[in-house]
Amino acid sequence: MKRIAWFGCFFAMACVAQQPTAFRSDVELVTIPFTALDSQGALVSDLEKEEVQVFDNGQRRVVRSLWRDELPLTLGIIIDASESQEALLTSHRDTAVALLERIMRRGDRAFVVSVNRDVRLWAEISSDAAGVKRQLTSARGERMGQACPGDCGASLLWDAVYETARLKLAGIPGNKALLIMSDGFDSGSAHTVEQAAREVQGADASLYAVHYPVNSSRRIAAALRRLVSLTGGLSFDPPKKGDMEPIALQLERDLRRRYMLSFLPEKVMGGWHDVRVETTRTNVVALGNRRYFQK
C-alpha cells in the first residue's frame, strides 16, 4: 500500500506503539484482528473484503472473510500488590475502578486479580463496575493456584498471568483481554514469561500493561514488555493525575469496533508466523502487525 509522507508521519506513533499480537491456528483458517484509520485518525468502519490484503510471513494469502467484531468485552485486571508496588496499591485500585467505569458497556464483564506472594481473585467477574468496586474495598479475595512456598520472593507475576488466563479466560467466548498494573519484576513464579504468554494465547486473549517504574529508580522491566509483545496489546505509561482518558481511548480503539479477517495459511510452514494487513483504499491504514503459532 502506497503511503505519502504526511500520512506516514501522522501514523508513526500509532504504528510504533502497536505490538505484535499472537493468535493460535488450531484449525485450518487463521483469524486476525485489526483496526483501520483514515488520515485524520478516525476509525474506518466500511471496509470491504476486496479492499483488504493479508501477508503471512511475507507471502500474500487470500482473504476468505472479513467482518466487524462487536462482541462484548471480558477484561481482567491484574494488580501488583507486592512490596515494590505497595505504596501504589490504593492508586492501582482506584485506577482499575476508574478505568472500568470509563470503558464498560452493556454486556461487558470484568474481574480483578491481585498478586504478591500468592495470586488472589480480588473481584469476581461482574458486568457492574460499581459491584467490582465494592468487592475491591471489602475483601482480600479468593486464592487462585498455589502460594509461593518458603522464602522464594513476593511477586508471582508470571504465575498470575498464567493462572488468570487458564482459570478465568479460557473457554469464555467473545472479546477478551488482560490489563496488568505492575513494575514488571517477577520473583518466585513457577512459570516463565513464555509459559504465561502461551496460556494467554491459548485463551485467545490479548494482554496490555500499565508499566510503572521501580520506586524512584525509573527502571522498567524488559520482561513485562516482552510479555506484552508475545501476547498482543500495548504498554502504557502510568496515568497522569488520575487521567484515564488516554489509556481508555487506546484500549477502546484496539479492542472495539475492530475488524476480523480469516485466511488459509500454508500448512507446511509451522512455528511462528508474522502477519501484515494492508488496505488498498487511499489514505487508510490497517493497524497492527500480528503473530500466530502454527503447529
N, C-alpha and C positions, 0 to 999 in steps of 0.2 A: 504494500500500500504506500503510495507516494505521500510525503509529508512536507509541506512548505515550512520555512524556517520559523516563522512566528507561531505556527501551530505546534511545532515540536517544542519550542520554549515554553509554551503555555502548559503543556502536559509533562514537562521534565520532572517536576517534583512528584507528581502522582505516579509516574512510571517507576521512579526510583523507589518510592515507598512501597509499592506493591511487591509482596514477596511471592515466590512460587508456592503454589498450593498442591498438596499431594492428594490424589484420589485413587481409589482402588479400581482395578479392572478384573473383577471376579467373573464377569460374564463377557460375552463377545463384544458388545457395544461399550464404549467408554463414554461417560458423561462428564462434561466440563462446564463449570460456571464462568461467566464473565459479565462485566458491565460495559456499557458503551456511552461515551460522552461526545458532545459536539464541541465546536471551537470556543464556546463560551463556558464550558464546564458543566453544561446541563445534561441530565440523563436523556438518552435517546431510547424511546420506547416502541418504535415502529419498524425495527429492522426485519427484513425478510430473509429467509434461508439462503436465497440466491445472492445476498449481499455479504455473506459471511464465508470466510476461508479459515481452515484449520490445518496446522502443520505439526506433525508428530515426528520428533527428532529430525526436523528439517524437511521432512517429506510431506507433501500435501496429501490430505485424505479427503474423502467425500463426506460432506456433512449430511448425515441421514435425517436428522430432525432438529428443529430449533423451537424453543418455547420460552415463555416468561415464567420465572419461578416466583410465585406469590404465596407459597406455603407459610404457615405460621412459624415463628422462630422459637426454638428452645435454647436459652442461654444459661450456661453455667458459669458462675464467677468463683474463682479460687483466690482466697485472700491469704497472703503470707502473714502468719501470726508469730513467726519465730523471733528470736532475740534481736536480730538485726533490724527488724521492722516493728518492734514492739511499740516504739514511740509514735508510729504512724497508724496503729491498729484502729483507733477511733476514726481517723481520717479515711482509712480504707473502707470501713463500714459505711460511713456517710457517702463516700464516693459511689459505692456499689448501689446504695438506695437511690441516690440522685440520678444515676445513670439509668437504672431500671424504670424510674418514674418518667424519665425523658423518652425512652425508646419503646417501652412495651405497648403493644396494641392488642385489640381484641383477638383472642385465640393464641397469643404468645404465652410462653411459660418460662419461669426462671427458678434457679436454686443457687444456694451459696455454700461453698466448702471452705473450711479453714485448715491450715496446715502449719504444724511446728514439729513436735516430737511424734505426733500421730496425725492422721487425716480424719476430719470430722465433717459430717453433713450438718452445717450450721443452720441452714434454712431449707426445708423440704420444698420440692418442686411445687410451684403455685402459679396461677395466672393473675394473681393480685399483688402488685408491687407493695401495697400497704401491708399485706399479710406477710410478705418476706421481711419487711422492716420490723414487724412485731416479733418475728422469730429471731431476728438478729439481736434484739435487745433483751430477750427473755431466757435464753438457754445457751449452753455451750455446744449443743448438738450431739448427734449420734456418731460413734466411731465407725469409720469405714476402713476395712482391712486391719492390718496389724500395727501396733505401736512400735516405735524404734526400740529394739532391745539393748539394754546395757548403756554404756557411755559411747553412743555412736553419732552424736550430733543432734541437732534440734531443728532441722529444716528438710523434711522429706518431700521436697517439691516435685521431683520426678514421679515418686510414688503417688502423689496427689493427682497429677495429671493422668497417670496410668489408671488408677482406681476410679476416678471420676468418669473417664471415657468408657471404661469397661462396665461399671455398675450403674451409671446414670444415663448415658447417652446411647450406648449400643442398643439397637432394637427399637428406638424411638423413631418414627417416621418424620419426614419433613426437614426443614432447615435447622441446622444445629451448629453451635459454636461454643467455645470456651474462652473466657477472658481471665487472665492471670494478673494480679496486682502483687508485684514482688520485685526484689532486687536481683532475683535470678540465681542466687547462690544456694546450692543444694549440699546437704551433708547427711549421710546415713541412709539414703534411699536404697532399696533392694533392686530398683530398676534403673536403667540407664536412660539418657536422653533419647537414644534411638528406639529403645523399647517403648517409652512413653509416646513417642511420635507415631510408631506403628499402631498403638492402641487407638490413638485419636483418628488415624487414617482408617482403621478398621471400623470405627463408629461413623464413618463418613461425615466427620465434623471438621471445622476449621478452628485454629487457635490464634488468639490475639493476646497482647500483653501491654499493660501499663507498666513501664520499666523504670523503677526507682533506683537512683544511685545508692551506694552503700554509705550510710551516715553522711559525714562531711567530706569523704574522700573523692566523691563524684565518680567512683569506679562503676562500670557497667559490666555485668556478667555476660561474656560472649556465649555461654552455653544456652542462655534463655533466647538470645537472638537466633541461635542455631535451631532450637526447638520451634520457634515461630516460622523459620524458613522451611523446615521439614514438613510442617503440618498445615501451612497456609495461614494467611492473615497478615496482620501488621503489628508493629511495635509503636507504642505511643509514649510521648513524654508525659510526666505527671500533670494533671490539670492545674492551671494557674488560678489561685484564689477561688478554688472550687468550681471553676467554669467547665462544665461537662460538654458544652456545645461542640467544640472541635472534634472530640472523641465520638460523641453521639452521631454527628453528621457523617463522619467517615465510616463508622460501623453500619449505619443505615445505607450508605451508598454501596458498601461492599456486600451487605447481606440481604438487602431488599431490592425488589424490582430489577433483579438481575436476570440475565438470560442463561439458559441451559442449552447446550448442543450435544449431540451424540454423533459418534463416528466409529467405524470399524478399523481397529489397528492392524498392523502387520503382525501376525501371530508368531513368526519366527524371531521377533525382536523382544526377548524377555528382559526383565530388570526394569530400571528406572527410565521413564520417558519424559522428555521436556516437550510441552505443548505450547504453541503460539497461535493466538486467534487474531485475525485481521478482518477489516471490513473494506469493501470496495466503494462505499459511499464517500463522497468528497467531504473532507473536514470532520470525519467521525472516526474516533479511535476506540479500539477494544482494549480494556484493561482486565486482567493482567495475565502474566505468564503462569502456567500451571505445570504440575508434575503428577504422574501416576505410576504405580508399580504394576508390572505385568508378570504374572507367574509363568 
